């Protein structure tokens, strides 16, 4: 590994750790290929990508991160995971699991978009969503779900009192 590549990986790890406002710990990313371009403001991982932060896991074939430069540092602006995307996110009292063809995440806006065979499961509440597109805005609590002509939205929720 070239010394320049080592520093790029170190910088990426530091940026991800600082950018995520989750629990303390490390962000580990494994992939077959890594590329970063500070001038063009991107970080790119390809091939068997696995990103782990504490108990949170993202798996995909490609992870593209657009960055902005603040005080000579690359700060993640948005994330695009594509190719057989699956994820598991642990909150204080719940686990959210999901998958889709493509997943976008906008950390500043706290918005997620899952596109193509989109699936989202709230394990605590027993809620499951299947659709073409799932849009989640964490700031407002708004969720939008789009089906397709031949694939309607499917929503499953556990009713109170039912087992």
PLY file of the C-alpha trace (Angstrom):
ply
format ascii 1.0
element vertex 163
property float x
property float y
property float z
element edge 162
property int vertex1
property int vertex2
end_header
0.00 0.00 0.00
1.37 3.40 -0.90
1.91 5.92 1.88
-0.49 8.35 0.17
-3.23 5.67 0.17
-2.62 5.00 3.84
-3.16 8.67 4.69
-6.30 8.81 2.52
-7.77 5.83 4.37
-6.80 7.35 7.72
-8.44 10.68 6.77
-11.61 8.91 5.59
-11.84 6.96 8.85
-11.44 10.12 10.90
-14.04 11.98 8.81
-16.60 9.22 9.12
-16.09 8.94 12.85
-16.54 12.69 13.28
-19.50 12.87 10.90
-21.58 10.20 12.55
-23.33 11.47 15.65
-24.06 7.97 16.89
-22.46 6.23 19.83
-18.72 6.46 20.28
-16.49 3.93 18.61
-14.92 3.27 15.28
-16.24 3.18 11.75
-14.81 0.28 9.81
-15.16 0.02 6.04
-14.02 -2.98 4.04
-14.15 -3.03 0.24
-12.30 -4.45 -2.74
-11.51 -0.93 -4.03
-11.09 2.53 -2.46
-10.69 5.90 -4.16
-10.75 9.49 -2.92
-10.50 12.82 -4.72
-10.37 15.89 -2.51
-10.52 18.30 -5.47
-13.68 16.66 -6.88
-15.13 16.17 -3.38
-15.80 12.45 -3.31
-14.89 9.23 -1.54
-15.70 5.94 -3.27
-15.72 2.28 -2.23
-16.50 -0.58 -4.62
-16.91 -4.34 -4.35
-18.19 -6.20 -1.30
-18.51 -3.02 0.75
-19.21 -3.48 4.45
-19.46 -0.46 6.73
-19.74 -1.07 10.48
-20.25 1.50 13.27
-20.70 -0.21 16.65
-23.72 -2.48 16.00
-24.87 -0.66 12.83
-24.05 -2.41 9.55
-24.36 -1.39 5.90
-23.56 -3.79 3.07
-23.56 -2.94 -0.63
-21.53 -3.20 -3.82
-20.78 0.52 -4.16
-20.64 3.37 -1.67
-20.20 6.89 -3.06
-19.81 9.78 -0.64
-20.00 13.40 -1.79
-18.04 15.70 0.48
-17.64 19.40 1.15
-14.46 21.07 2.29
-14.55 22.91 5.59
-11.35 24.17 7.20
-9.28 22.01 4.82
-11.20 18.83 5.79
-13.47 16.66 3.67
-16.84 16.44 5.43
-19.46 13.93 4.19
-22.38 15.74 2.53
-24.39 12.78 1.26
-24.08 9.03 0.82
-25.24 6.78 -2.00
-25.10 3.02 -1.49
-26.03 0.83 -4.45
-26.04 -2.78 -5.52
-27.86 -5.21 -3.22
-27.94 -2.78 -0.30
-28.85 -4.05 3.17
-28.55 -2.36 6.53
-29.29 -2.73 10.22
-29.41 0.34 12.49
-29.61 0.06 16.27
-31.27 2.88 18.18
-31.61 3.14 21.97
-34.54 0.74 22.08
-35.04 -0.61 18.58
-33.47 -2.18 15.51
-34.35 -0.95 12.02
-33.55 -3.30 9.16
-33.80 -2.45 5.50
-32.74 -3.20 1.98
-33.09 -1.88 -1.53
-31.37 -1.44 -4.85
-30.13 2.05 -3.89
-30.10 3.94 -0.60
-29.41 7.68 -0.24
-28.60 9.34 3.09
-28.38 13.10 3.67
-26.92 13.58 7.19
-27.47 17.37 7.45
-31.14 16.99 6.58
-31.50 13.59 8.30
-33.24 12.16 5.26
-33.12 8.64 3.84
-34.41 7.41 0.50
-34.59 3.69 -0.31
-35.29 2.92 -3.98
-36.02 -0.32 -5.83
-37.46 -3.32 -3.97
-37.40 -1.09 -0.89
-37.95 -2.85 2.42
-37.94 -1.39 5.92
-38.67 -3.22 9.18
-39.15 -1.78 12.66
-38.40 -4.81 14.81
-39.82 -3.36 18.04
-43.17 -2.29 16.61
-43.46 -5.17 14.16
-43.93 -2.73 11.25
-42.82 -3.82 7.78
-42.88 -1.80 4.57
-42.39 -3.05 1.02
-42.53 -0.57 -1.82
-40.70 0.78 -4.82
-39.53 3.87 -2.90
-39.43 4.75 0.81
-38.63 8.32 1.89
-37.92 9.08 5.57
-37.36 12.52 7.10
-36.10 12.10 10.67
-36.39 15.82 11.48
-40.10 16.07 10.68
-41.04 12.42 11.25
-42.56 12.32 7.77
-42.54 9.10 5.75
-43.62 8.80 2.10
-44.03 5.50 0.34
-44.43 5.00 -3.40
-45.54 1.84 -5.11
-45.60 1.05 -8.80
-48.46 0.27 -11.14
-47.98 -3.49 -10.87
-46.49 -3.45 -7.32
-48.61 -1.63 -4.74
-47.25 -0.52 -1.38
-47.45 -3.23 1.28
-47.62 -2.16 4.90
-47.86 -4.47 7.90
-48.44 -3.26 11.45
-49.11 -5.19 14.62
-52.41 -4.13 16.22
-52.71 -3.58 19.96
-54.05 -6.63 21.76
-53.21 -9.01 18.89
-50.55 -11.65 19.28
0 1
1 2
2 3
3 4
4 5
5 6
6 7
7 8
8 9
9 10
10 11
11 12
12 13
13 14
14 15
15 16
16 17
17 18
18 19
19 20
20 21
21 22
22 23
23 24
24 25
25 26
26 27
27 28
28 29
29 30
30 31
31 32
32 33
33 34
34 35
35 36
36 37
37 38
38 39
39 40
40 41
41 42
42 43
43 44
44 45
45 46
46 47
47 48
48 49
49 50
50 51
51 52
52 53
53 54
54 55
55 56
56 57
57 58
58 59
59 60
60 61
61 62
62 63
63 64
64 65
65 66
66 67
67 68
68 69
69 70
70 71
71 72
72 73
73 74
74 75
75 76
76 77
77 78
78 79
79 80
80 81
81 82
82 83
83 84
84 85
85 86
86 87
87 88
88 89
89 90
90 91
91 92
92 93
93 94
94 95
95 96
96 97
97 98
98 99
99 100
100 101
101 102
102 103
103 104
104 105
105 106
106 107
107 108
108 109
109 110
110 111
111 112
112 113
113 114
114 115
115 116
116 117
117 118
118 119
119 120
120 121
121 122
122 123
123 124
124 125
125 126
126 127
127 128
128 129
129 130
130 131
131 132
132 133
133 134
134 135
135 136
136 137
137 138
138 139
139 140
140 141
141 142
142 143
143 144
144 145
145 146
146 147
147 148
148 149
149 150
150 151
151 152
152 153
153 154
154 155
155 156
156 157
157 158
158 159
159 160
160 161
161 162
